Amino acid sequence: MSKLPPFPQALIAGGLSALLTSVLIWVCTVTGLFTLAHIPVAAPGDPGSWFAWRTLWGAVFGVFFLVPLLVEVREWVRGLIVSIVPIAKLLLWDYPQGPEGWFGMNLGPLLPITALVLWLIWGALAGWLLDRWGFGGVPAEDEMPPG
């Protein structure tokens, strides 16, 4: 994957990570784990377009890995920082426009916490993938010279 230019790498890592976190949300929904934990997060009954939109948005947010921010740290750490962008969009833009309200607090405190955790997983996973592909300035551990 390291033979691809940085832009497509960032898109692919962001989209793939969003797809994987969407699968996690879907599994937690259909198994009833979110309901059991009283977490008001749920994948829709017909998840096809929902998966597509989340994957697309994940790819879009993956572009933020191209911002030269903290280039001396591993990409997964940068991913945690980059995840601030989709977290802010969700909590400050999407939720206030719907019944969730500011930060999703209309549905209880577990909604914003769950959203925060899921997007942090997205960022760390996307960054880890980029690390593996040789995207960042810090080589992966198996590529570091002995010493």
LINSULJO-V335499 format. One record per backbone hydrogen bond with DSSP energy under -0.5 kcal/mol. CO is the residue of the C=O (numbers start at 1). NH is the residue of the N-H. Records with the same first field share a line. If there is no record, write none. Layout:
CO=NH / NH
This chain:
1=4
5=9
6=10
7=11
8=12
9=13
10=14
11=15
12=16
13=17
14=18
15=19
16=20
17=21
18=22
19=23
20=24
21=25
22=26
23=27
24=28
25=29
26=30
27=31
28=33 / 34
29=32
32=36
33=37
34=39
35=38
38=40
39=41
45=47
47=51
48=52
49=53
50=54
51=55
52=56
53=57
54=58
55=59
56=60
57=61
58=62
59=63
60=63
61=64
62=65
63=66
64=67
67=69
70=73
71=137
74=77 / 78
75=79
76=80
77=81
78=82
79=83
81=84
82=85 / 86
83=87
84=88
85=89
86=90
87=91
88=92
89=93 / 94
90=95
91=103
93=97
94=97 / 98
95=98 / 101
98=101
100=106 / 107
101=104
102=105
104=107
105=108
108=111 / 112
109=113
110=114
111=115
112=116
113=117
114=118
115=119
116=120
117=121
118=122
119=123
120=124
121=125
122=126
123=127
124=128
125=129
126=130
127=131
128=132
129=133
130=135
131=134
137=139
140=143 / 144
141=144
